[in-house]
Amino acid sequence: MPLPESGSPPVLNLWKAGLDAVPPEVWRRADWEVLILADNALTEVPAALGRLRALHTLDLGHNSLTAVPDEIGELAAGLTRFLYLHDNRLTALPETLGGLDRLGYLNIGGNPLGRLPDTLGEMAGLVELRAQQAELTDLPESLGRLCRLRELWLGGNALTALPGSLAALRELRVLELRDNALPHVPEALRTLPLLRRIDLRGNRIAQLPPWIARLPSLEKLDLRWNTVADGAAPVRALRDRGCVVLT
């Protein structure tokens, strides 16, 4: 497979290229800044990935990967923008992922993970984390250290609670928790001053806590497919101040 020569733009797009393995030629050039290998049939990525220290964007989504090499942690200096690992067959993430402390966006959804590594809380640069449909039953307390996080997407899991440490996510604007098993609105949300949108569709919530009406930035609260009464006092209070509440 012919690849761009040295001196050409350091962007390699092999999206839907019909690959079942990464071409060896990819590793002969170490200055790639963008590497897109999405929508192929890859089952593994070799340790040579760790050589690509200039990468700021890596897309491995929609493959058949069962593991991510530990060497991904060696990309910490350059990998600052996007990392897509979604829709693979990953049952675990490498602990070294936490070393990517400058990464802004991480998508690990659509994998049968079951749990997230504690080291995820070391990814201090994360602004957006997507972990939808990852078979999660709980979350590590360490997520509360993601102090720059603005969007957290956790829909389609089996969560019954959120860790109290999430109360420290003071920059959080968007929280998506649809299609989980939450019996009530997580208490950790009451201290989040910038939270604008909360999606709680398809949980097991019957009542709202009074404090939810006092969240200062809340603009939209989606409660559809729960059993919260449309006329509940917090619902009325939120609507009275202009918040969109869907029940």
C-alpha positions in Angstrom: 0.0 0.0 0.0 1.6 3.3 -1.1 1.7 5.9 1.8 2.5 9.6 1.7 6.3 10.2 1.4 8.4 12.1 4.0 7.9 15.8 3.4 4.2 15.4 2.7 1.6 16.5 5.3 1.9 14.3 8.4 -1.7 13.0 8.1 -2.6 9.4 7.3 -6.2 8.5 6.6 -6.8 4.8 6.2 -10.5 5.0 7.1 -12.5 2.0 5.6 -9.4 0.8 3.8 -10.3 -2.9 4.2 -7.4 -3.6 6.6 -7.1 -6.6 8.8 -3.6 -5.5 10.0 -1.8 -2.2 10.1 0.5 -1.9 7.1 4.2 -2.1 8.2 4.9 1.0 6.2 3.0 3.1 8.7 5.7 2.6 11.3 8.5 3.7 9.0 7.5 7.3 9.4 7.6 8.6 12.9 6.2 12.2 12.3 2.5 11.4 11.8 0.4 13.9 13.6 -3.0 12.4 12.6 -3.5 8.6 12.1 -7.0 7.4 11.2 -7.5 3.6 11.1 -11.2 3.6 11.8 -13.8 1.2 10.3 -11.4 -1.6 9.4 -11.1 -5.1 10.7 -8.1 -4.7 12.9 -7.7 -7.1 15.8 -4.5 -5.7 17.2 -2.2 -2.7 17.0 1.5 -3.5 17.5 3.7 -1.9 20.2 5.3 0.1 17.4 2.4 2.6 18.0 4.6 4.0 20.8 7.1 5.4 18.3 4.6 7.9 16.9 5.4 10.6 19.4 4.1 13.4 17.2 0.5 12.1 17.1 -2.1 14.5 18.3 -5.1 12.6 16.9 -5.5 8.8 16.8 -8.7 7.1 15.6 -8.9 3.3 16.1 -12.7 3.3 16.3 -15.0 0.7 14.7 -12.5 -2.2 14.5 -12.3 -5.6 16.3 -9.5 -4.7 18.7 -9.3 -6.9 21.9 -6.5 -4.9 23.5 -4.6 -1.7 23.3 -0.8 -1.9 23.7 0.7 -0.5 26.8 3.0 1.6 24.6 0.1 4.0 24.0 1.2 5.7 27.2 4.4 6.7 25.4 2.4 9.1 23.2 1.8 11.5 26.2 3.7 14.5 24.9 2.0 14.7 21.6 -1.5 13.1 22.0 -3.4 16.2 23.0 -6.5 16.3 20.9 -8.5 13.1 20.1 -8.3 9.4 20.9 -11.0 7.2 19.6 -11.2 3.6 20.8 -14.9 3.2 20.6 -16.8 0.2 19.1 -14.2 -2.4 19.4 -14.0 -5.6 21.6 -12.0 -4.2 24.4 -12.6 -5.9 27.8 -9.9 -3.8 29.5 -7.9 -0.6 29.0 -4.2 -0.4 29.7 -3.2 1.3 33.0 -0.8 3.3 30.9 -3.7 5.2 29.4 -3.6 7.4 32.5 -0.3 8.7 31.3 -2.0 10.7 28.5 -2.4 13.7 30.8 -2.7 16.2 28.0 -5.4 14.5 26.0 -8.6 16.5 25.5 -11.1 14.0 24.1 -11.4 10.3 24.8 -14.1 7.9 23.4 -14.0 4.4 24.8 -17.7 3.6 24.3 -19.2 0.5 22.7 -16.7 -1.9 24.3 -17.5 -4.6 26.9 -15.2 -3.1 29.4 -17.1 -3.7 32.6 -14.9 -1.3 34.5 -12.6 1.7 34.0 -9.0 1.7 35.3 -8.3 3.9 38.3 -5.6 5.6 36.3 -8.2 7.3 34.1 -8.3 9.9 36.8 -4.8 10.9 36.0 -5.9 12.2 32.6 -6.0 15.7 33.8 -6.4 17.3 30.4 -9.7 15.6 29.5 -12.5 18.0 28.5 -14.8 15.3 27.1 -15.1 11.6 28.1 -17.4 9.2 26.3 -18.0 5.8 27.8 -21.4 4.9 26.6 -22.5 1.2 26.3 -19.4 -0.1 28.0 -21.2 -2.5 30.4 -20.1 -0.4 33.4 -21.7 -1.1 36.8 -19.7 1.5 38.7 -17.1 4.2 38.2 -13.7 4.7 39.9 -13.5 7.4 42.6 -10.5 8.8 40.6 -12.8 10.3 38.0 -13.3 13.1 40.5 -9.8 14.3 39.7 -10.7 15.3 36.1 -11.0 18.9 37.0 -11.2 20.2 33.4 -14.0 17.8 32.3 -16.9 19.6 30.6 -18.8 16.7 29.1 -19.3 13.2 30.5 -21.3 10.7 28.5 -22.2 7.4 30.3 -25.4 6.3 28.7 -26.4 2.7 28.1 -24.5 1.2 31.1 -25.8 -0.4 34.3 -24.9 2.3 36.8 -26.9 2.4 40.0 -24.9 5.3 41.6 -22.1 7.8 40.9 -19.1 8.2 43.1 -19.2 11.1 45.5 -15.9 12.4 44.1 -17.8 13.6 41.0 -18.9 16.5 43.1 -15.4 18.0 42.4 -16.1 18.3 38.6 -16.7 22.0 38.9 -16.3 22.6 35.1 -18.9 20.0 34.1 -21.5 21.3 31.7 -23.1 18.2 30.1 -23.9 14.9 31.9 -25.5 12.1 29.9 -26.7 9.1 32.0 -29.6 7.8 29.9 -30.5 4.1 30.0 -28.8 3.1 33.3 -30.3 1.8 36.5 -30.2 4.9 38.7 -32.9 4.9 41.5 -32.4 8.6 42.2 -30.6 11.7 41.0 -27.0 11.4 42.1 -26.2 13.6 45.1 -22.8 14.5 43.6 -24.5 16.8 41.1 -25.8 19.3 43.7 -22.4 21.1 43.9 -21.8 21.5 40.1 -22.3 25.2 39.4 -21.9 25.1 35.6 -24.0 22.0 34.8 -26.4 22.9 32.0 -27.8 19.6 30.6 -28.6 16.4 32.5 -29.9 13.4 30.6 -31.5 10.9 32.9 -33.8 9.2 30.4 -34.6 5.5 31.0 -33.6 5.1 34.6 -35.6 4.2 37.7 -36.1 7.7 39.2 -39.5 8.3 41.0 -38.7 11.5 42.9 -36.5 14.6 42.5 -34.5 16.1 45.3 -35.4 19.8 46.1 -31.8 20.9 45.4 -32.1 20.1 41.7 -34.2 23.2 41.3 -31.3 25.3 42.7 -28.7 24.2 40.2 -27.8 27.7 39.0 -26.9 26.9 35.3 -29.3 24.1 34.5 -31.0 24.7 31.2 -32.3 21.2 30.3 -33.3 18.2 32.4 -34.5 15.1 30.5 -36.4 12.6 32.7 -38.4 10.7 30.1 -39.0 7.0 30.8 -38.8 7.4 34.5 -41.7 7.7 36.9 -41.2 11.2 38.1 -44.6 13.1 38.2 -44.9 15.9 35.7 -46.3 18.1 38.4 -43.6 17.5 41.0 -42.5 20.6 42.9 -38.9 20.7 41.6 -40.2 20.2 38.0 -42.5 23.2 38.4 -39.7 25.3 40.0 -37.3 24.5 37.1 -39.9 25.3 34.5 -40.9 28.6 36.2 -37.3 29.8 35.8 -37.1 28.8 32.1 -35.4 25.4 32.3 -36.7 22.8 29.8 -37.8 19.7 31.8 -39.0 16.6 29.8 -41.0 14.0 31.7 
